[in-house]
Amino acid sequence: MTSLLYLGAALCFVYALRGLAHPTTSRRGLAAGIVGMLLAVATTFQLPVVQGHLPIIVAIAVGGVIGAFIAWRIAMTALPQLVAGFHSLVGLAAVMVAITAFYQPEVYGIADADGNPTLASLIEMGLGVVIGAMTFSGSLVAFSKLQGLVSGAPLVFVGQHLLNLVLAMLMVASLVMLAVHVEGVYFWSALALALILGVTLIVPIGGADMPVVVSMLNSYSGWAAAGIGFTLSNHLLIIVGALVGSSGAILSYIMCKGMNRPFLSVILGGFGQGDDSPATEGAQARNVKAGNADDAAFIMKNAARIIIVPGYGMAVAQAQHAVHEMAQALTQHGAHVRYAIHPVAGRMPGHMNVLLAEANVSYDDVLELDDINNDFASTDVAFVIGANDITNPAARNDTSSAIYGMPILNVDKAATTLFVKRSLGAGYAGIENELFFQEKTMMLFGDAKKMVEGIIKAL
């Protein structure tokens, strides 16, 4: 019966991933994941080997209340750091289980004749503890950068790659010695080295690549869970860990492809300066065409085809509802309004889709980069709200640019570009956007929500 219930939970998790792949089915996918997890926890709770039910119930209740409170209070713009924070807890849980299994192997049924963990169990828990420790410390660094507790700029120093290589080799050597000698000193040295390596791997990575890091750490947490699943001989934990690990790795690959970034270069770090870096002296000295809400309303009222390009600035200002209202007003004036979504717009994949869905924007009006990019050339107005790097022509024209080769939305090919932004500051990659200074671009400086509300009033 346990195997059948675990199989049912595993199928729920598979369907959850399938449902989350598209906005129209994401709610069903989320519901399937919730059902699967409830089934998994309830089944595990009833196993004969599980004892001390009251402390477990208390722990679940306390954790559930904390989790519900955080989820209720969290802003959409803070979801990436929330995910990073939760990943750190998954890694820490794997470490805790591994420590317990190492010192009390008989409880888990993995002890040999001498009372030590078997060789296979040592390998499994060793991998689980180092991956879990790297996930824990690395996720804390990612959380701190995304939350603004530390600078989002990459911390690059001479010899960092050599240091990481030495730490990795010492960690592997500790695991080998642990398997041979089964002594606590090697277990704890591997754990300590993994914690340090998690920090040194993430600090050189800049803000522009932080969404990929969060996805990568998601993958790490899955593999850590799978390793501990082998230690506990829990088939469902192995399945869930493998699902999370593989899906996180695939997502990281998709995001790297969307930014034209080799995955290894992201892991090794050293790109991106942080969100809305100060404008360079060159940008401050160059002339731009600035307008206001009335100017933007006049231009769009006389346009037949309009494409709205949302970015992180829209999320920060919580302007999605105002943007939808503006689009409805323009549609009433006879314009054909659609939305263009870049794969890495915002702080995580699907960030803009979720915000627009929250504002009840029709899924049919929201198109991905590949589906709409060719339409910019025949578009009267491209309305960019809070996006930057994903519209920067340097990615297409400047071979010396750090973002060269990254697929971008061809906003510069529209007849007119309206760009809502707080300042001429560089984007997350710390690179000046040539689009600001083009003759057919009008900059609309100010808070995104207030600017859009002003345009609605003018319309």
C-alpha positions in Angstrom: 0.0 0.0 0.0 2.9 2.4 0.8 4.4 1.7 -2.6 1.1 2.4 -4.4 0.5 5.6 -2.5 4.1 6.7 -3.1 3.6 5.9 -6.8 0.4 8.0 -6.8 2.3 10.9 -5.2 5.1 10.6 -7.8 2.6 10.8 -10.6 1.1 13.9 -9.0 4.6 15.5 -9.0 5.1 14.6 -12.7 1.8 16.1 -13.6 2.6 19.2 -11.5 5.7 19.8 -13.6 3.7 19.3 -16.8 1.0 21.7 -15.7 3.4 24.4 -14.6 4.9 24.4 -18.1 2.1 26.7 -19.4 0.1 29.5 -17.7 -3.3 28.1 -18.7 -2.6 24.8 -16.9 -0.4 26.1 -14.1 -3.1 26.2 -11.4 -4.0 22.6 -12.0 -0.3 21.7 -11.9 0.1 23.5 -8.6 -2.9 21.7 -7.2 -1.5 18.4 -8.3 1.8 19.2 -6.6 0.0 20.1 -3.3 -2.1 16.9 -3.4 1.1 14.8 -4.2 3.0 16.4 -1.2 0.0 15.9 1.2 -0.2 12.2 0.1 3.6 11.8 0.4 3.8 13.3 3.9 0.7 11.4 5.1 2.0 8.1 3.8 5.4 8.6 5.4 3.8 9.6 8.7 2.0 6.3 8.9 5.1 4.1 8.3 5.9 1.8 11.3 9.5 3.2 11.5 8.2 6.7 12.2 7.9 7.3 15.9 7.3 10.4 18.1 4.3 11.6 16.2 3.5 14.5 18.5 6.8 16.4 18.0 6.4 15.9 14.2 2.9 17.3 14.2 4.1 20.3 16.3 7.0 20.9 13.9 4.7 20.7 10.8 2.3 23.1 12.4 5.0 25.7 13.3 6.6 25.4 9.9 3.3 25.6 8.2 2.3 28.8 10.0 5.7 30.4 9.3 5.5 29.4 5.6 1.9 30.6 5.2 2.8 33.9 6.8 5.8 34.4 4.5 3.9 33.5 1.4 1.0 35.8 2.3 3.3 38.8 2.9 5.8 38.3 0.1 5.7 40.6 -2.9 5.9 39.3 -6.4 9.2 41.1 -6.9 10.7 39.2 -4.0 9.8 35.7 -5.2 13.3 34.9 -6.5 14.9 35.5 -3.1 12.1 33.6 -1.4 12.9 30.6 -3.6 16.6 31.0 -2.8 15.8 31.1 0.9 13.7 27.9 0.6 16.4 26.1 -1.3 18.8 26.9 1.6 16.4 25.1 3.9 16.3 22.0 1.7 20.1 21.9 1.6 20.2 22.3 5.4 17.7 19.5 5.9 19.8 17.2 3.8 22.8 18.0 5.9 20.9 17.3 9.1 19.7 13.9 8.0 23.2 13.0 6.8 24.7 13.9 10.2 22.1 11.8 12.0 22.6 8.9 9.6 26.4 9.0 10.0 26.3 8.9 13.8 23.3 6.5 14.2 23.3 4.3 11.1 21.4 1.5 13.0 18.3 3.7 13.2 18.2 3.8 9.4 19.2 0.2 8.9 22.4 1.1 7.1 24.9 -0.2 9.7 27.4 -2.9 9.0 28.7 -5.6 11.4 30.9 -3.1 13.2 28.1 -0.6 13.7 29.4 1.8 11.0 27.5 2.9 7.9 28.0 0.6 4.9 30.3 1.8 2.1 27.3 2.4 -0.2 25.6 4.5 2.4 28.7 6.5 3.1 29.0 7.4 -0.6 25.3 8.3 -0.7 25.3 10.4 2.4 28.6 12.0 1.5 27.3 13.2 -1.8 24.1 14.3 0.0 25.9 16.3 2.6 28.3 18.1 0.3 25.6 19.0 -2.2 23.3 20.0 0.6 25.9 22.2 2.3 26.8 23.9 -1.0 23.1 24.5 -1.7 22.7 25.9 1.8 25.6 28.4 1.8 25.2 29.3 -1.9 21.5 30.0 -1.5 22.2 32.3 1.4 24.6 34.3 -0.7 22.0 34.4 -3.6 19.3 35.5 -1.1 21.5 38.2 0.3 22.3 39.6 -3.2 18.7 39.5 -4.4 17.4 41.0 -1.2 20.0 43.8 -1.4 21.7 42.9 1.9 25.0 42.8 0.0 26.0 44.3 -3.3 24.8 42.5 -6.4 28.1 43.2 -8.2 30.4 40.2 -8.8 33.1 39.8 -6.2 36.0 38.8 -8.4 39.5 38.3 -7.1 42.8 37.0 -8.4 43.1 33.2 -8.1 39.4 32.6 -7.5 39.1 29.7 -9.9 42.3 28.1 -8.5 40.8 28.5 -5.0 37.6 26.8 -6.0 39.5 24.0 -7.7 41.6 23.4 -4.6 38.5 23.5 -2.4 36.7 21.0 -4.6 39.7 18.6 -4.7 40.1 18.7 -0.9 36.4 18.1 -0.6 36.5 15.0 -2.9 39.6 13.8 -1.0 37.8 14.1 2.3 34.9 12.0 0.9 37.3 9.3 -0.3 39.0 9.2 3.1 35.6 9.1 4.8 34.7 6.0 2.7 38.0 4.3 3.5 38.4 5.2 7.2 34.8 6.1 8.4 36.1 8.8 10.7 34.1 11.9 11.8 37.0 14.3 11.0 36.7 13.5 7.3 32.9 13.9 7.4 33.1 17.3 9.0 36.0 18.5 6.8 34.0 17.6 3.7 31.0 19.4 5.2 33.1 22.6 6.0 34.7 22.6 2.6 31.4 22.3 0.9 30.0 25.3 2.9 33.0 27.4 1.9 32.8 26.3 -1.7 29.1 27.2 -1.9 30.1 30.8 -0.9 33.1 31.1 -3.2 31.2 29.8 -6.2 28.3 32.3 -5.8 30.0 35.6 -4.7 31.7 36.1 -8.1 28.4 35.9 -10.0 26.8 39.2 -10.8 23.2 40.3 -10.6 22.5 39.7 -14.3 23.1 36.0 -13.8 21.4 35.6 -10.4 18.2 34.1 -11.9 20.3 31.3 -13.4 22.0 30.8 -10.0 18.6 30.4 -8.3 17.6 27.8 -10.8 20.9 26.0 -10.5 20.6 26.0 -6.7 17.1 24.5 -7.2 18.7 21.7 -9.1 21.4 21.2 -6.4 18.7 20.9 -3.7 17.0 18.2 -5.8 20.2 16.1 -6.1 20.8 16.6 -2.4 17.3 15.3 -1.6 17.9 12.3 -4.0 21.2 11.4 -2.3 19.5 11.5 1.1 16.6 9.4 -0.4 19.1 6.7 -1.1 20.4 6.9 2.5 16.9 6.6 3.9 15.9 4.0 1.3 12.9 6.1 0.5 11.9 5.7 -3.2 9.7 8.7 -3.3 12.4 11.0 -2.0 14.7 9.7 -4.7 12.0 10.3 -7.4 11.2 13.8 -6.2 14.9 14.7 -5.9 15.5 13.5 -9.4 12.6 15.5 -10.8 13.7 18.7 -9.0 17.3 18.2 -9.9 16.7 17.5 -13.6 14.0 20.1 -14.1 16.2 22.7 -12.4 19.2 21.8 -14.6 17.0 22.0 -17.7 15.6 25.4 -16.7 19.1 26.7 -16.0 20.1 25.6 -19.5 17.0 27.3 -21.1 17.9 30.6 -19.2 21.5 30.5 -20.3 20.4 29.9 -23.8 18.0 32.9 -23.5 20.9 35.1 -22.4 23.5 33.5 -24.8 25.6 32.6 -21.8 27.6 29.4 -21.6 26.5 27.6 -18.4 30.1 27.1 -17.2 30.7 30.9 -17.5 27.7 31.6 -15.2 29.0 29.1 -12.7 32.5 30.5 -12.7 31.0 34.0 -12.4 32.1 37.5 -13.1 29.3 39.1 -15.0 26.7 41.7 -14.2 26.8 44.7 -11.8 23.4 44.8 -10.2 20.1 46.4 -10.9 19.9 50.0 -12.2 23.5 50.8 -11.9 24.2 54.6 -11.9 24.4 56.2 -15.3 27.9 56.5 -16.8 29.4 59.9 -17.4 28.9 59.3 -21.2 25.2 58.7 -20.7 24.8 61.8 -18.6 26.5 63.9 -21.3 24.4 62.6 -24.2 21.1 64.1 -25.2 17.9 62.2 -25.0 14.4 63.0 -26.1 12.3 63.2 -23.0 8.5 63.3 -22.9 5.6 63.1 -20.5 2.3 61.2 -20.1 0.4 63.5 -22.5 3.0 63.1 -25.2 2.9 59.3 -24.9 -0.9 59.2 -24.9 -1.0 61.4 -28.1 1.5 59.1 -29.9 -0.3 55.8 -28.9 -3.8 57.2 -29.5 -2.7 57.6 -33.2 -1.1 54.2 -33.4 -2.7 51.1 -35.0 -0.2 48.5 -33.7 1.3 48.6 -30.2 3.6 46.1 -28.4 4.1 46.5 -24.7 7.4 45.1 -23.3 7.3 44.6 -19.5 10.3 44.2 -17.4 11.5 44.2 -13.8 10.6 47.9 -13.4 6.9 47.1 -13.9 7.2 44.5 -11.2 8.9 46.9 -8.8 6.2 49.6 -9.4 3.4 47.0 -9.3 2.1 48.6 -12.5 0.6 45.5 -14.2 -3.0 46.5 -13.4 -2.5 50.0 -14.7 -0.7 48.6 -17.8 -3.7 46.4 -18.5 -6.1 49.3 -18.1 -4.0 51.4 -20.5 -4.1 48.5 -23.0 -7.9 48.3 -22.8 -8.2 52.1 -23.3 -6.0 51.9 -26.4 -8.0 48.9 -27.7 -11.1 51.0 -27.4 -9.4 53.7 -29.6 -8.9 51.0 -32.2 -5.3 49.9 -31.6 -4.1 46.3 -31.7 -2.2 45.8 -28.4 -0.1 42.8 -27.5 2.6 42.0 -25.0 6.1 40.7 -25.7 7.8 38.6 -23.1 11.6 37.8 -23.0 12.6 34.5 -21.5 14.6 36.2 -18.7 12.5 39.3 -18.2 12.2 40.1 -14.5 14.1 38.0 -12.0 12.9 34.5 -13.0 11.3 32.7 -15.9 7.6 33.4 -16.1 7.8 36.5 -13.8 6.1 38.8 -16.3 3.5 36.1 -17.3 2.5 35.8 -13.7 2.2 39.5 -13.2 0.1 40.0 -16.3 -2.1 37.0 -15.4 -2.7 38.6 -12.0 -4.0 41.7 -13.9 -6.3 39.4 -16.0 -4.5 40.0 -19.3 -5.6 37.5 -21.8 -3.1 34.7 -22.5 -3.7 35.1 -26.2 -2.3 38.7 -26.1 1.0 37.6 -24.4 3.6 36.3 -26.8 7.1 34.9 -26.3 10.2 36.4 -28.0 10.3 33.9 -30.9 6.6 34.4 -31.7 6.5 38.2 -31.8 10.1 39.4 -32.5 9.6 39.7 -36.3 6.5 41.9 -35.7 8.3 44.9 -34.3 9.4 46.0 -37.8 5.7 46.5 -38.6 4.7 48.0 -35.2 3.9 51.7 -34.7 4.8 51.9 -31.1 6.9 49.7 -28.8 6.0 50.7 -25.2 8.9 49.5 -22.9 8.1 49.6 -19.2 11.0 48.9 -16.9 13.0 46.5 -19.2 16.6 47.3 -20.2 19.1 44.6 -21.1 16.6 42.5 -23.0 16.0 45.5 -25.4 19.6 46.7 -25.7 20.7 46.7 -29.4 24.3 46.2 -28.2 23.5 42.5 -27.8 23.0 42.4 -31.6 25.4 45.1 -32.9 28.4 45.4 -30.5 30.8 42.5 -30.6 32.7 43.9 -27.7 29.6 44.1 -25.4 29.4 41.7 -22.5 25.8 40.8 -23.6 26.7 40.3 -27.3 24.8 37.4 -28.8 22.1 37.5 -26.2 18.6 37.2 -27.9 16.8 40.5 -27.4 13.4 41.9 -28.3 13.8 44.0 -31.5 12.2 47.0 -29.9 14.6 49.3 -31.9 12.9 48.3 -35.2 9.5 49.7 -34.2 8.6 53.1 -35.7 8.5 54.7 -32.3 9.8 53.5 -28.9 8.4 54.8 -25.6 10.7 53.9 -22.8 9.4 54.2 -19.2 12.4 54.3 -16.7 13.4 56.0 -13.6 16.7 57.3 -15.0 19.3 56.6 -17.6 20.9 54.1 -15.3 22.4 50.9 -16.7 20.5 47.7 -16.4 21.3 44.6 -14.4 24.3 43.8 -16.6 25.7 47.3 -16.0 25.8 48.2 -19.7 24.6 51.4 -21.3 21.5 51.0 -23.5 22.0 52.7 -26.9 18.2 52.6 -27.4 17.9 55.5 -25.0 19.7 57.9 -27.4 18.0 57.0 -30.7 16.1 59.6 -32.5 12.8 57.6 -32.5 13.0 56.9 -28.8 11.1 59.0 -26.3 12.1 58.5 -22.6 9.4 58.8 -20.0 11.2 59.3 -16.7 9.5 58.5 -13.5 7.7 55.8 -11.5 6.2 53.3 -13.9 2.8 53.1 -12.3 2.4 56.8 -12.0 3.5 57.3 -15.6 1.0 54.7 -16.9 -1.8 56.2 -14.8 -1.0 59.6 -16.3 -1.2 58.1 -19.8 -4.6 56.6 -18.9 -5.9 59.9 -17.7 -4.6 61.7 -20.8 -6.3 59.0 -23.0 
